[in-house]
Amino acid sequence: MLKELEAYGLLAYNRSFKEMTTIKVGGAIKYYFEPNNMYGLTKAIEIIESKQLAYKIIGNGSNLLCSNKDFDGVVIKLNNLNHFEVNDNIMYVEAGVPIIVAANYAINNGLSGLEFATGIPALMGGIIYMNASAYNEAISDVIESVLVYQAGSLKWIDKADLYFGYRESSFQTNKDWLIMAVNLKLEHADSETLKALAIDRNQRRFRTQPFEYPNCGSVFRNLSDKPVWKIIDEANLRGLQIGQAQISEKHSNFICNLGQASADDVNALIEKTISLAKENDNIDLFLEVERFNW
Ligand SMILES: Cc1cc2nc3c(=O)[nH]c(=O)nc-3n(C[C@H](O)[C@H](O)[C@H](O)COP(=O)(O)OP(=O)(O)OC[C@H]3O[C@@H](n4cnc5c(N)ncnc54)[C@H](O)[C@@H]3O)c2cc1C
């Protein structure tokens, strides 16, 4: 049905969200497409829309909890939009570039602004969509403009015309705005100092986050004065296991896949945490991870 897409990139059938997400759970994907370039993406969207199929752009799947249900549409991964370049202190980065690659390149070339992101397993498109942040620095601090595909055309949108908040962006409320590339405004700085900072932060991450198990990063947003991990600890949920999913012993705002977890196991832990936080503390927890195809 979608054979026409083959002219514009790689088309595959029956892939799975298990292999597309960092927590490694979820159902089958009917069509999977990797456009060769931006033109290929624009053609693909035209074709997909003309057939009234659903589609989902995916980055590295590090903020997605996909249900066990099969997805009847097209998952599109922009990993061929992988070009980046630096001109003085402006860095152009396409949506499919791993943020770790971009951040290390900037650091090695004496450009500051992406040190916060050297430990985040994500692609640039997903980073902008989520306005990812750490250590009181966010990607929106350094965004100058974003190249967006919307309603059949590509256009640069200045940061002033976009909204960014804590783990929020205009892209979450305008689902048909597809992030193609970004111009980042970085600052010249001493490369060795930036490297030392990044190493220190990554060591801290490895000490405090459960990298030894598949996970999807922080499950809930930290919206109140009390950090979510504390709320979860006070509800005695640290270490709780349902099926093969477990609230991490190392960091209680993380859920780990111990091996064969299903999306339902992970979701059951989420629901239990939400109801106990309400019961014990009268706190409404809000998900940071996105539930998709539920
Ligand atoms: C170990 C670990 C550590 C983490 N640490 C942090 C951290 O320190 N700070 C932080 O903020 N987050 C962190 N995260 C969460 C996650 O990495 C971020 O939310 C990240 O921004 C998601 O990027 P992604 O490429 O994986 O996107 P995905 O999870 O694949 O997608 C997320 C959303 O973005 C949309 N999207 C992706 N690309 C595009 C595009 N080109 N155009 C339009 N929409 C798009 C998707 O449709 C989806 O809705 C961590 C996750 C893990 C697993």
The ligand as an ORCA input file, in Angstrom:
! r2SCAN-3c Opt
* xyz 0 1
  C      18.732      7.453     30.537
  C      17.902      8.672     30.173
  C      18.283      9.922     30.646
  C      17.514     11.049     30.336
  N      17.909     12.269     30.809
  C      17.189     13.374     30.480
  C      17.585     14.667     30.968
  O      18.600     14.839     31.648
  N      16.817     15.723     30.639
  C      15.694     15.599     29.875
  O      15.031     16.607     29.599
  N      15.290     14.387     29.413
  C      16.007     13.279     29.692
  N      15.606     12.051     29.234
  C      14.342     11.918     28.472
  C      14.498     11.975     26.925
  O      15.818     11.660     26.525
  C      14.120     13.352     26.411
  O      12.739     13.608     26.647
  C      14.400     13.565     24.915
  O      14.147     14.909     24.612
  C      13.594     12.641     23.993
  O      14.224     12.631     22.715
  P      14.073     11.423     21.703
  O      14.902     11.736     20.510
  O      14.358     10.130     22.346
  O      12.547     11.552     21.344
  P      11.389     10.426     21.319
  O      11.249      9.849     22.681
  O      11.605      9.502     20.189
  O      10.132     11.330     20.996
  C       9.635     12.234     21.962
  C       8.555     13.088     21.300
  O       9.174     13.970     20.369
  C       8.519     13.875     19.111
  N       9.525     14.132     18.079
  C      10.750     13.547     17.975
  N      11.411     14.053     16.921
  C      10.584     14.965     16.351
  C      10.696     15.822     15.210
  N      11.779     15.829     14.440
  N       9.648     16.638     14.928
  C       8.538     16.631     15.701
  N       8.368     15.844     16.765
  C       9.386     15.022     17.093
  C       7.984     12.444     19.066
  O       6.909     12.304     18.149
  C       7.529     12.263     20.505
  O       6.248     12.835     20.674
  C      16.361     10.911     29.522
  C      16.004      9.635     29.033
  C      16.758      8.530     29.352
  C      16.360      7.182     28.808
*
